[in-house]
Amino acid sequence: MMKNIGYNLSLDVKAGINIPSNKVAKLNLVGFVPGRLLLCLPTTTTTAIWKRKKVEEMKLKNKVEVAVKSAFGFGFSAALSFCIFCHAPTALAQSLTVAFPVSRAPEVNAVQRTLVEAWGLIRETFVDPTFNHQDWDMKLQQTMVEMFPLNSADAAYTKISGMLSTLGDPFTRIISPKEYQGFRIGSDGNLQGVGLFINVEPRTGHLVVLSCIENSPAARAGIHQGDELVEINGERLDGIDSEGAAQRLRGNAGTTVTVKVKDSSRNSYIREVKLPREYIKLSPISSAIIPHKSSEGQVIKTGYVKLSTFSQSAAEDMQNAIQEMKNQGVHSYILDLRNNPGGLVKAGLDVAQMWLDGDETLVNTIDRDGNMSPINMINGHAITHDPLVVIVNEGSASASEILAGALHDNGRAILVGRKTFGKGKIQSVTQLHDGSALFVTVAKYVSPALHDIDQVGITPDVQCTTEMLNSPKEISTEDKASISSLEADSCIMVAEHELDMKESKGTVS
């Protein structure tokens, strides 16, 4: 059974977002009947729309008939057919049958069904209605013909991936059932692996490290942001995507995995590292209170919150952290989104609402027809109105950029750091009948102030350079011992300086 999971902004995590239901059509697979695969396309509301779809489907029928007869030299009696129903006014409801050759290999035949599911979802929801300037109906019959002589499911899945690659969008992709199980680990917060966040660098196609989970096997081995993964267990990673690499890194706790890493800080030096797999707790929040003395000699407490990913627990954990620090007399906050690759869109929007009041716009989405729809708060009430600085860098992507843009454009926060990654696309994630999952880019987004983020990123208000500081903070020896790693961070120092400037000017966010 096909299950719609939600919307996604990252390479890694599923999400739910309050996009109006009429903006994304759904394709429901209703099952096999003898010799026929039945598909239900979205309900149409007018006779005119239904007739237009009917014409399109008749064109598809003619194209496929010609292609199948040409390729296989037989009629449709030996072919699998599927029926597309357009839910039009009752009097007009009809079906259209299109035939395809049934593979002799049962496992390939099962993937043929997955192919039709994927094709239909792309046809109805993909953000580019031109499908990268190609005939998407013809692409289905072409792929089905190429799949027919294959003997393995893996080879058949490769054909689906090849079809999706012609869309020119690296974020629209299919992953196997096993990969999808691993994918869900990231959002559920339970993992057995080595503690790496990885991504494909768009310009080179190389797998690079976005970040390491603190005290994980990868972090203890000295793997750093920007390092390139070259091999896993002796297998080269050329052409392997981030999901495939992550699957190879995961495994039962107590086992090991050997990786070759190109060190980004040592002139591309390649080293081999044997990493133990462990239970990794994906807690997305870490926090601390940074005390320092103001120019008037008063002790001021700044609450520091590091959000590493937008998992299912991110919003709840963030709320608890803010409330706890508020109870301890914190007067200002630093929200650190550096190296946060994204995650659940809904989690990012929920976190934004903790800092904002009223009916503010959090983000604007743009659908396949170019229609822009704002996603607004409804009678929001911030947990705190104390000054806020958000720290970002080139590893801040997707939902991180939505959150940073929402807080910045609504005048709630100053941005400190370096320009963000620049991913301004929204993916839906749909579990297919065989347990695989299809990621489809269904919309683009721009910030509340209509700033385009995709492949551009967000430029912060203040860069992280210690030269911007007027004078060092006056911190006690005891406090230094407890926050030594934080006070050595130049971006946090700059953030504190910006908060001091706001306080000295009497500015309230």
VEXDREN-2710 file (C-alpha; in Angstrom, 1 decimal):
% VEXDREN-2710
k/r/px/py/pz
1/MET/0.0/0.0/0.0
2/MET/1.3/3.4/-0.9
3/LYS/1.7/5.7/2.1
4/ASN/2.3/9.5/1.8
5/ILE/4.8/10.5/4.5
6/GLY/5.0/14.2/4.1
7/TYR/7.4/16.9/2.9
8/ASN/11.1/17.1/3.2
9/LEU/13.8/19.7/2.8
10/SER/16.9/17.7/3.3
11/LEU/18.7/14.8/2.0
12/ASP/17.9/12.9/5.0
13/VAL/14.7/13.4/6.8
14/LYS/10.9/13.2/6.2
15/ALA/8.7/16.0/7.3
16/GLY/5.2/17.4/7.6
17/ILE/4.5/20.9/6.4
18/ASN/1.2/22.9/6.3
19/ILE/1.0/23.3/2.5
20/PRO/-2.6/23.6/1.5
21/SER/-3.9/20.1/0.4
22/ASN/-4.9/21.4/-3.0
23/LYS/-1.3/22.3/-3.8
24/VAL/0.0/18.7/-4.0
25/ALA/-2.0/16.0/-5.8
26/LYS/-1.9/12.4/-4.6
27/LEU/-1.7/9.2/-6.6
28/ASN/-3.3/6.2/-5.0
29/LEU/-2.5/2.7/-6.1
30/VAL/-5.7/0.7/-5.6
31/GLY/-4.3/-2.7/-6.5
32/PHE/-4.0/-5.4/-9.1
33/VAL/-6.9/-7.2/-10.8
34/PRO/-6.2/-10.1/-13.2
35/GLY/-4.1/-8.7/-16.1
36/ARG/-4.6/-5.1/-15.0
37/LEU/-2.9/-2.6/-12.7
38/LEU/-5.4/0.1/-11.5
39/LEU/-4.3/3.6/-10.7
40/CYS/-6.4/6.5/-9.5
41/LEU/-5.3/9.9/-10.4
42/PRO/-6.4/13.0/-8.4
43/THR/-10.0/14.0/-8.3
44/THR/-10.9/16.6/-10.9
45/THR/-13.5/19.3/-10.1
46/THR/-14.6/20.3/-13.5
47/THR/-15.6/18.7/-16.8
48/ALA/-13.1/20.8/-18.7
49/ILE/-10.1/19.6/-16.6
50/TRP/-11.3/16.0/-16.9
51/LYS/-11.6/16.3/-20.7
52/ARG/-8.1/17.8/-20.9
53/LYS/-6.7/14.8/-19.0
54/LYS/-8.6/12.5/-21.2
55/VAL/-7.0/13.9/-24.3
56/GLU/-3.5/13.7/-22.7
57/GLU/-4.1/10.0/-21.7
58/MET/-5.3/9.1/-25.2
59/LYS/-2.1/10.6/-26.6
60/LEU/-0.2/8.4/-24.1
61/LYS/-2.2/5.3/-25.1
62/ASN/-1.3/5.9/-28.8
63/LYS/2.4/6.5/-28.0
64/VAL/2.7/3.4/-25.9
65/GLU/0.8/1.1/-28.4
66/VAL/3.2/2.1/-31.1
67/ALA/6.3/1.7/-28.9
68/VAL/5.3/-1.7/-27.5
69/LYS/4.3/-3.2/-30.8
70/SER/7.5/-1.9/-32.4
71/ALA/9.7/-3.2/-29.7
72/PHE/8.2/-6.6/-29.1
73/GLY/6.2/-7.5/-32.2
74/PHE/3.1/-8.7/-30.4
75/GLY/-0.2/-7.2/-29.5
76/PHE/-1.6/-6.6/-26.0
77/SER/-2.9/-10.1/-25.2
78/ALA/0.4/-11.0/-23.6
79/ALA/0.9/-7.7/-21.9
80/LEU/0.2/-6.3/-18.5
81/SER/-2.2/-3.4/-18.7
82/PHE/-3.0/-0.7/-16.2
83/CYS/-6.1/1.5/-16.0
84/ILE/-6.1/5.2/-15.2
85/PHE/-9.3/6.5/-13.7
86/CYS/-10.0/10.2/-13.7
87/HIS/-12.6/11.0/-11.1
88/ALA/-14.8/13.3/-13.1
89/PRO/-18.5/13.9/-12.9
90/THR/-20.3/10.5/-12.6
91/ALA/-21.7/10.6/-16.1
92/LEU/-18.3/11.0/-17.6
93/ALA/-16.3/8.6/-15.4
94/GLN/-14.4/6.3/-17.8
95/SER/-11.2/4.3/-17.8
96/LEU/-8.2/4.2/-20.1
97/THR/-6.2/1.0/-20.6
98/VAL/-2.6/1.2/-21.5
99/ALA/-0.6/-2.0/-22.1
100/PHE/3.0/-2.9/-21.2
101/PRO/4.9/-6.2/-21.5
102/VAL/5.1/-8.2/-18.4
103/SER/8.6/-9.3/-17.3
104/ARG/9.1/-13.0/-17.1
105/ALA/11.2/-12.4/-13.9
106/PRO/8.7/-12.1/-11.0
107/GLU/11.0/-9.7/-9.0
108/VAL/11.3/-7.4/-12.1
109/ASN/7.6/-7.6/-12.6
110/ALA/7.2/-6.2/-9.0
111/VAL/9.5/-3.3/-9.8
112/GLN/7.5/-2.6/-12.9
113/ARG/4.6/-1.8/-10.5
114/THR/6.9/0.5/-8.5
115/LEU/8.0/2.2/-11.7
116/VAL/4.3/3.0/-12.5
117/GLU/3.8/4.4/-9.0
118/ALA/6.9/6.6/-9.2
119/TRP/6.0/7.8/-12.7
120/GLY/2.5/8.7/-11.6
121/LEU/3.6/10.6/-8.6
122/ILE/6.2/12.6/-10.6
123/ARG/3.6/13.3/-13.3
124/GLU/1.2/14.8/-10.8
125/THR/3.4/16.6/-8.3
126/PHE/6.9/17.4/-9.7
127/VAL/7.7/21.1/-9.4
128/ASP/8.7/21.4/-13.0
129/PRO/5.6/20.8/-15.2
130/THR/7.9/20.4/-18.3
131/PHE/9.7/17.6/-16.6
132/ASN/13.0/19.1/-17.6
133/HIS/11.6/19.8/-21.1
134/GLN/10.9/16.2/-22.0
135/ASP/7.8/14.0/-22.7
136/TRP/7.2/12.3/-19.4
137/ASP/4.6/9.9/-20.8
138/MET/7.1/8.7/-23.4
139/LYS/9.7/8.3/-20.7
140/LEU/7.5/5.8/-18.9
141/GLN/7.1/3.5/-21.9
142/GLN/10.8/3.9/-22.8
143/THR/11.8/2.8/-19.3
144/MET/9.3/0.0/-19.2
145/VAL/10.7/-1.4/-22.5
146/GLU/14.3/-1.1/-21.2
147/MET/13.2/-2.9/-18.0
148/PHE/11.5/-5.8/-19.8
149/PRO/14.6/-8.0/-20.5
150/LEU/16.2/-7.6/-17.1
151/ASN/16.6/-10.4/-14.6
152/SER/17.1/-8.8/-11.3
153/ALA/15.3/-6.2/-9.1
154/ASP/18.5/-4.3/-8.5
155/ALA/18.9/-3.8/-12.3
156/ALA/15.3/-2.8/-12.6
157/TYR/15.6/-0.2/-9.7
158/THR/18.6/1.2/-11.6
159/LYS/16.3/1.9/-14.5
160/ILE/13.9/3.8/-12.3
161/SER/16.8/5.9/-10.9
162/GLY/17.9/6.5/-14.5
163/MET/14.4/7.8/-15.4
164/LEU/14.4/10.1/-12.4
165/SER/17.8/11.4/-13.2
166/THR/16.6/12.9/-16.5
167/LEU/14.5/15.4/-14.5
168/GLY/17.7/17.3/-13.7
169/ASP/16.9/17.4/-10.0
170/PRO/19.3/15.6/-7.7
171/PHE/16.8/15.7/-4.8
172/THR/14.1/13.7/-6.7
173/ARG/15.1/10.1/-6.2
174/ILE/14.0/6.6/-5.1
175/ILE/15.6/4.6/-2.3
176/SER/15.3/0.9/-1.7
177/PRO/13.2/-0.5/1.2
178/LYS/16.4/-1.2/3.2
179/GLU/17.7/2.3/2.6
180/TYR/14.3/3.8/3.6
181/GLN/14.5/2.0/6.9
182/GLY/17.9/3.6/7.5
183/PHE/16.5/6.9/6.4
184/ARG/13.8/6.9/9.0
185/ILE/16.4/6.3/11.7
186/GLY/17.6/9.9/11.3
187/SER/14.2/11.4/12.1
188/ASP/13.2/8.9/14.8
189/GLY/16.5/9.5/16.7
190/ASN/17.8/5.9/17.0
191/LEU/20.8/4.8/15.2
192/GLN/23.5/2.1/15.1
193/GLY/26.4/3.4/13.2
194/VAL/29.5/5.7/13.3
195/GLY/27.9/9.2/13.8
196/LEU/28.5/10.9/10.4
197/PHE/26.3/13.4/8.5
198/ILE/27.2/13.2/4.9
199/ASN/26.1/14.8/1.7
200/VAL/26.9/14.8/-2.1
201/GLU/28.8/18.0/-3.0
202/PRO/26.7/19.2/-6.1
203/ARG/29.6/20.6/-8.1
204/THR/31.9/17.6/-7.8
205/GLY/29.6/14.7/-7.0
206/HIS/31.9/13.7/-4.1
207/LEU/30.6/12.5/-0.8
208/VAL/31.7/14.9/1.9
209/VAL/31.3/15.1/5.6
210/LEU/28.8/17.8/6.8
211/SER/29.5/17.1/10.5
212/CYS/30.2/14.4/13.1
213/ILE/28.0/13.7/16.1
214/GLU/29.9/14.7/19.3
215/ASN/31.9/11.8/20.9
216/SER/30.8/9.4/18.1
217/PRO/33.3/6.9/16.6
218/ALA/33.8/9.2/13.6
219/ALA/34.5/12.2/15.8
220/ARG/36.9/10.2/18.0
221/ALA/38.8/9.1/14.9
222/GLY/39.4/12.7/13.9
223/ILE/37.1/12.9/10.9
224/HIS/36.1/16.5/10.2
225/GLN/33.7/18.6/8.3
226/GLY/34.7/18.8/4.6
227/ASP/36.6/15.5/4.6
228/GLU/35.7/13.3/1.6
229/LEU/34.6/9.7/1.9
230/VAL/36.5/7.7/-0.8
231/GLU/35.9/4.0/0.1
232/ILE/33.7/2.0/2.5
233/ASN/34.9/-1.5/3.3
234/GLY/37.1/-1.5/0.1
235/GLU/34.3/-0.3/-2.2
236/ARG/34.8/2.9/-4.1
237/LEU/32.0/5.4/-3.7
238/ASP/31.9/6.8/-7.2
239/GLY/28.3/7.3/-8.2
240/ILE/27.0/6.3/-4.7
241/ASP/24.5/8.8/-3.2
242/SER/24.4/9.9/0.4
243/GLU/21.7/7.4/1.3
244/GLY/23.7/4.5/-0.2
245/ALA/26.8/5.5/1.6
246/ALA/25.0/6.0/4.9
247/GLN/23.5/2.5/4.6
248/ARG/27.0/1.0/4.2
249/LEU/28.2/2.9/7.3
250/ARG/25.3/1.6/9.5
251/GLY/25.2/-1.8/11.0
252/ASN/24.8/-3.7/14.3
253/ALA/26.6/-2.2/17.3
254/GLY/29.8/-4.1/18.0
255/THR/30.7/-4.6/14.4
256/THR/33.2/-2.4/12.5
257/VAL/33.5/-0.6/9.2
258/THR/36.6/0.5/7.4
259/VAL/36.6/3.8/5.5
260/LYS/39.1/5.7/3.5
261/VAL/38.9/9.5/4.0
262/LYS/40.5/12.3/2.1
263/ASP/41.6/14.8/4.7
264/SER/40.4/18.3/3.7
265/SER/43.1/20.0/6.0
266/ARG/46.1/18.0/4.9
267/ASN/46.4/18.5/1.1
268/SER/44.1/15.7/0.2
269/TYR/45.9/13.1/2.2
270/ILE/44.0/9.8/2.2
271/ARG/44.0/7.7/5.3
272/GLU/42.2/4.5/6.2
273/VAL/40.2/4.3/9.5
274/LYS/38.6/1.4/11.1
275/LEU/35.5/2.6/13.0
276/PRO/33.4/0.6/15.5
277/ARG/29.7/0.8/15.2
278/GLU/27.9/1.9/18.3
279/TYR/24.4/3.0/19.5
280/ILE/24.2/6.6/18.6
281/LYS/21.7/8.8/20.5
282/LEU/20.6/11.5/18.0
283/SER/19.7/14.1/20.6
284/PRO/19.3/17.2/18.4
285/ILE/19.8/19.7/21.3
286/SER/22.7/20.6/23.5
287/SER/22.7/23.7/25.7
288/ALA/24.7/25.8/28.2
289/ILE/24.5/29.0/30.1
290/ILE/27.3/31.5/29.4
291/PRO/27.7/34.1/32.1
292/HIS/29.8/37.2/31.7
293/LYS/30.0/40.7/33.2
294/SER/28.5/43.7/31.5
295/SER/30.3/47.1/31.2
296/GLU/28.4/48.1/34.4
297/GLY/29.8/45.1/36.3
298/GLN/26.5/43.1/36.3
299/VAL/26.5/39.4/35.6
300/ILE/24.6/38.6/32.5
301/LYS/23.5/35.1/31.5
302/THR/23.3/34.1/27.8
303/GLY/21.6/30.9/26.9
304/TYR/23.4/28.9/24.2
305/VAL/21.4/26.3/22.3
306/LYS/23.0/24.1/19.6
307/LEU/20.4/22.4/17.3
308/SER/22.1/19.7/15.2
309/THR/19.1/18.4/13.2
310/PHE/15.4/18.8/12.9
311/SER/14.2/15.4/14.1
312/GLN/10.8/14.5/15.5
313/SER/11.9/15.6/19.0
314/ALA/13.6/18.8/18.0
315/ALA/10.7/21.2/18.7
316/GLU/9.9/19.6/22.1
317/ASP/13.5/19.5/23.2
318/MET/14.0/23.1/22.1
319/GLN/11.0/24.3/24.1
320/ASN/12.2/22.5/27.2
321/ALA/15.7/24.0/26.8
322/ILE/14.4/27.5/26.4
323/GLN/12.1/27.2/29.4
324/GLU/14.8/25.7/31.6
325/MET/17.2/28.5/30.8
326/LYS/14.5/31.1/31.2
327/ASN/13.8/29.8/34.7
328/GLN/17.5/30.2/35.5
329/GLY/17.5/33.9/34.7
330/VAL/18.9/34.0/31.1
331/HIS/18.6/37.4/29.5
332/SER/19.6/36.7/25.9
333/TYR/20.0/33.7/23.6
334/ILE/22.3/32.2/21.0
335/LEU/20.8/29.6/18.6
336/ASP/23.6/27.7/16.8
337/LEU/22.5/26.1/13.5
338/ARG/26.0/25.5/12.1
339/ASN/26.4/22.2/10.3
340/ASN/22.7/21.5/10.7
341/PRO/21.8/19.8/7.4
342/GLY/18.1/20.1/7.8
343/GLY/15.4/17.6/8.6
344/LEU/11.7/17.8/9.3
345/VAL/10.2/21.0/7.9
346/LYS/7.5/21.0/10.4
347/ALA/10.0/20.9/13.2
348/GLY/11.8/23.9/11.8
349/LEU/8.5/25.8/11.6
350/ASP/7.6/24.8/15.1
351/VAL/10.9/26.1/16.5
352/ALA/10.4/29.4/14.6
353/GLN/7.1/29.9/16.4
354/MET/8.7/29.7/19.8
355/TRP/10.5/33.0/19.1
356/LEU/7.7/34.9/17.3
357/ASP/4.3/36.4/18.0
358/GLY/1.2/37.0/16.0
359/ASP/0.5/35.9/12.4
360/GLU/4.0/36.3/10.9
361/THR/4.9/34.6/7.6
362/LEU/7.4/31.9/8.2
363/VAL/8.2/30.9/4.6
364/ASN/6.7/31.2/1.2
365/THR/6.2/28.2/-1.1
366/ILE/6.1/28.3/-4.9
367/ASP/4.3/25.4/-6.6
368/ARG/4.7/23.9/-10.1
369/ASP/2.4/26.6/-11.6
370/GLY/4.4/29.4/-10.1
371/ASN/1.8/30.2/-7.5
372/MET/3.2/31.5/-4.2
373/SER/1.6/30.7/-0.9
374/PRO/2.7/32.0/2.4
375/ILE/2.8/29.7/5.5
376/ASN/1.8/31.9/8.4
377/MET/1.6/31.5/12.1
378/ILE/-1.8/31.7/13.7
379/ASN/-2.0/33.8/16.8
380/GLY/1.5/32.9/17.8
381/HIS/2.9/33.5/21.3
382/ALA/6.7/33.5/21.8
383/ILE/8.2/31.7/24.8
384/THR/10.6/34.6/25.2
385/HIS/11.1/38.1/23.8
386/ASP/14.8/38.3/25.0
387/PRO/17.4/39.3/22.3
388/LEU/18.4/36.5/20.0
389/VAL/21.4/35.8/17.7
390/VAL/21.4/32.9/15.2
391/ILE/24.7/31.4/14.0
392/VAL/24.9/29.8/10.6
393/ASN/27.6/28.5/8.2
394/GLU/27.9/26.7/4.9
395/GLY/26.7/23.5/6.6
396/SER/23.4/25.1/7.5
397/ALA/20.9/23.8/4.9
398/SER/17.3/23.3/4.1
399/ALA/15.1/23.5/7.3
400/SER/18.0/25.4/9.0
401/GLU/17.7/28.1/6.2
402/ILE/13.9/28.3/6.6
403/LEU/14.3/28.8/10.4
404/ALA/17.1/31.4/10.0
405/GLY/15.2/33.2/7.3
406/ALA/12.0/33.3/9.3
407/LEU/13.7/34.7/12.4
408/HIS/15.8/37.2/10.4
409/ASP/13.2/38.6/8.0
410/ASN/10.7/39.1/10.8
411/GLY/13.2/41.2/12.7
412/ARG/13.6/38.7/15.5
413/ALA/17.2/37.7/15.2
414/ILE/20.6/38.9/14.0
415/LEU/22.4/36.4/11.8
416/VAL/26.1/35.7/12.5
417/GLY/28.5/33.4/10.8
418/ARG/29.1/32.5/7.1
419/LYS/26.8/32.1/4.1
420/THR/24.5/29.1/4.3
421/PHE/24.4/26.1/1.9
422/GLY/21.5/27.2/-0.3
423/LYS/18.8/24.5/-0.7
424/GLY/15.5/26.1/-1.4
425/LYS/13.4/23.1/-2.5
426/ILE/10.8/21.0/-0.8
427/GLN/10.5/17.3/-1.2
428/SER/7.6/15.0/-0.5
429/VAL/8.5/11.6/0.7
430/THR/6.1/8.7/-0.2
431/GLN/6.5/5.1/0.9
432/LEU/5.6/2.9/-2.1
433/HIS/3.9/-0.5/-2.1
434/ASP/7.2/-2.5/-1.8
435/GLY/8.6/-0.5/1.1
436/SER/10.8/1.7/-1.1
437/ALA/10.4/5.5/-0.9
438/LEU/10.1/8.2/-3.5
439/PHE/11.5/11.7/-2.9
440/VAL/9.9/14.3/-5.2
441/THR/10.6/18.0/-5.3
442/VAL/7.1/19.4/-5.2
443/ALA/7.8/23.1/-4.5
444/LYS/10.4/25.8/-4.1
445/TYR/10.5/28.2/-1.2
446/VAL/11.7/31.8/-0.6
447/SER/12.1/33.6/2.7
448/PRO/9.4/35.8/4.2
449/ALA/11.1/38.8/2.6
450/LEU/11.0/36.9/-0.7
451/HIS/14.7/36.3/-0.8
452/ASP/15.6/33.3/-3.0
453/ILE/17.7/30.8/-1.2
454/ASP/18.2/27.9/-3.7
455/GLN/21.8/27.7/-4.8
456/VAL/22.3/31.2/-3.3
457/GLY/22.1/30.7/0.5
458/ILE/21.6/33.3/3.2
459/THR/24.4/35.9/3.9
460/PRO/24.6/36.7/7.6
461/ASP/24.5/40.2/9.0
462/VAL/27.9/39.8/10.7
463/GLN/30.8/37.6/9.7
464/CYS/32.6/35.5/12.3
465/THR/35.9/37.5/12.8
466/THR/37.3/38.1/16.2
467/GLU/38.6/41.5/15.1
468/MET/35.0/42.8/15.4
469/LEU/35.3/42.5/19.2
470/ASN/36.0/45.7/21.1
471/SER/37.3/43.9/24.2
472/PRO/37.4/40.4/25.6
473/LYS/34.7/39.2/27.9
474/GLU/35.4/39.2/31.7
475/ILE/34.6/35.6/32.8
476/SER/35.4/34.0/36.1
477/THR/37.9/31.1/36.3
478/GLU/35.1/28.7/37.4
479/ASP/33.0/29.7/34.5
480/LYS/35.9/29.3/32.1
481/ALA/36.3/25.7/33.2
482/SER/32.7/24.9/32.4
483/ILE/32.4/26.7/29.1
484/SER/36.0/26.6/27.8
485/SER/35.0/25.1/24.4
486/LEU/32.3/27.7/23.9
487/GLU/34.4/30.8/24.8
488/ALA/37.1/29.7/22.4
489/ASP/34.6/29.8/19.5
490/SER/35.0/33.1/17.7
491/CYS/31.5/33.0/16.3
492/ILE/30.0/32.6/19.8
493/MET/32.2/35.5/20.9
494/VAL/30.9/37.6/18.0
495/ALA/27.3/36.6/18.8
496/GLU/27.8/37.7/22.5
497/HIS/29.2/41.0/21.3
498/GLU/26.1/41.6/19.1
499/LEU/23.9/40.8/22.1
500/ASP/25.8/43.3/24.2
501/MET/25.4/45.9/21.5
502/LYS/21.6/45.3/21.4
503/GLU/21.5/45.5/25.2
504/SER/23.5/48.8/25.4
505/LYS/21.1/50.3/22.8
506/GLY/18.1/49.2/24.8
507/THR/16.8/47.2/21.8
508/VAL/14.1/44.6/22.5
509/SER/13.4/42.0/19.8
END
